[in-house]
Amino acid sequence: MTKLRVAGIGVTAVAALSLTACSGSDTASSGSSSSSMAPSSSMAAPSSSMASGAADGMTTNADVFGPACSQLPQGSAPGSLDSMGPQPVASAASTNPLLTKLVAAVKATNLVDTLNSQEAITVFAPADPAFAALGDAKFNELAGKPAELSPILQYHVVGKRYDGKGLATAGSVDTLNTAGGPVKIEGSGDNMTINGAKILCGNIPTKNATVFVIDKVLTPGTNK
């Protein structure tokens, strides 16, 4: 399984964050940290077995589902399905009006290029309201500590591309944060949950990933 390499991160540091939901500013910059604690901006290439299955999980605009899909811009406007489809996932997310806080977190941890470079992944993307409980101050604090924020983001990325049906069949999937444990998939279609998080808009196609916008921030180590 492909992993984002983040030096010096322990499970204790991840669990201590106890993120269940949060809200924050639209912009954030990473704070200074020692070289031993800074997250790596590189990611190993997908394994040959993963690359060979890259076609699995491919979706089209007709496959999207969920109550928030109607909130996306229409036509070819930035953030629309037509606009996001040809772009790699981090670039596509940066135009999505539902994901401004997540994009700020990805930028703070310097993971834009690493996510964009992957061949076939699945991204569980917390919508902006999912960050409401944390508050601006805590969000900005975490954005300034990329070594603590990176493992949380890793827990939202699966190193294989799944569509909704594939996730439902799998039942659980491992993320790039293997120390956080597997993510549990329950239900199917509009009733599917990811570790208890509801899907607001699923099966969103991008160039290298299938995106599922969810209503909670997933906490590593809590498979509920």
N, C-alpha and C positions, 0 to 999 in steps of 0.2 A: 504494500500500500504506500502510495506517495505521501511524503510528510513534509510540512513546512518545518525547516530546522530552526528552532529557537533555543539558543544556548542557555543553560542554567535555569530552566523553568521546571518546577516540581509540581506535583499534584496538589500539594498543600497550598501553594500560591494561587493555583487556579480556584480551588474550592473556597478559599478565603474571600474571594470577590463576591460570592453569593449573589450573582446576578439573576434576578427573576424577571425584571423588566426595567426599562430606563427611558430617559428623555434627555436631549442635550442640544447643544448649539450646532449650527449647520457647518461650522468650520472648527477644526482643531488641529494643533500641531504637536508633533511628538517632542517630549522633553529630552534632555541629555541623559545618557546612561553609559556605563562602562562598556567596553567592547565585549566583555564576557557575558553581559546581560542583554545586549542589544539583539533584536530579532534579525535573523538572516533575511536578506532580500532576494535570495535565490532559492529555488526549489528543484529537487531532482526531477528529471524527466519521467513521465509515466512509464511503467514497466511494459514490456512487449505484450504481455497478456492483456493489460488494460487497454493499450493502444489498439490492439486487434478488435476489441469490443467497443470501440469508440462510437460506432453507429448505434449501439443500444441506447435507448433513452432519448433518441432524437424526437423532437416534437415540432409541430407547426402551430401557427396562430389559431387554427381551428381546435386545437387540443387544450387550450387554456381553460381553467375553471376556477370558480371561487367568487365570493361576493364583491371583492375589491377590484376585480379586473375592469369593471366599468369605470373606475376612477383613473385609469391610464389615459393619456392623451390619445386622440384618434388619428387615423390617417398616417401620414409620414412625419408628424411632429416629433420633436425630441421626446424620448420617453415612451413613445408608442411601440406597439409590438413590431410594426414594420421597421421602425428605426432601430430597435434593440437587436433584432434578429441577426443582422450581419456583423455585429460588433462582439468582441470578446467580453466576457462577463463583467469585469470591473468597469470597463468603459460604458457598457450598456447600463449598468446600475447607476452610474453617475448622472444619467439623464432621467432616471425613474423618480417621479415625485413622491413615491411611497418610501424611498430608501435613503433620504438625505443624511440621516444620522449614521446609518451603517456605512455609507460611503466615507463620511468623515472619519470613522474608526479605521477603515481600511487604509485611508491615506495616512493616518497618524502612525500606523505600523509599517508603512512603506511596502504594502503588499499588493499594490495595484498591478505592477508588472508581473509578479509571480502568479497571480490569479489569471491574468490575461494570457500567460504563456502556457497554461495547462491545455491538454488536448481534449479531455472529456471528463467533466466533473459535474457534481450536483451541489447546488448552493441553497441552503436554508437561510433566507434573508429576512431578518426581523424588520417589520415596518416601523416607521417613526413612532407610532403610539406604543410600540413594545418597549421603548426606552423611557416611558413616562415616569416610572416609580423612582428611578435613580436621581433625577434632577440634573440641572445644568452643571452645578459645581462638581458633582461626582463624575459625570461624564467627561468633563474637561480634565479632571484629575487622572482618570484612566487613560485618556488620550495622550497625556503627558508621560505615561508609563507603558511604552509599547511592549516591554518584556512581560508585563502582566496581562495586557489586552490581547496579545497575539494568540495565546492558547484558547481564549474564548472564541475568537474568530475561527481558529482551526476547527473547533468543534461544530462549526456550521458548514463545513465543506467536506464532501465525500469524494474520494478519489476515483469514482466511477460515475458514468452518466446514467441516471435513472429517469424514467418518466413516472407518472403517478401509479400506473399499473405495476411497474417494476418494483416500486417501493412497497406497495401493498403485498406483493408476492414475497418480497424479501423478509418482511416482518421486522427486521432490525438491520442497521448498516453501521459499519465502522467509519469514523471520521478521520481526518488528518491528525487530530489530537487523540491518539490511541489510548493515552493514559486516562482520558475522560470517560472511557467506556463506550459501548455502542449506543446508537440512537434508536429508540423504539418506535416502530411505525404501527399504528392501529387504525382500523377502519379502511375505507376506500372512498374515492371520489370526493364529493363535497363533505363527507363525514370523516375524512382522513385526518389524523393528528400526528405530529412529530414530537415525541416526548411530551405529549399532552398539549402542544401548541396547535392551534387551528390554522388551517391553510386559508389565507385571504385571497391569494391568486397563485395558482399552481400551473406547472407545465409551461412556464414562460421560456421560449426558445432563445438562446443566444448562440453565437458562433461556436463556443467551446463548452457551454454548460446549459443545463436545464435548471431554472430558478423556481423556487417555491417561496413566495412571500408569506411569512408566518406572523402570528400575533404575540409571540413571546421571544425573549432572548433565552436561548438554550444554555443551561448551566452544566458544565462538565462534571461528571461524577454523579449526576442525578437522573437516572433512567426511570422516569415515571410517566 
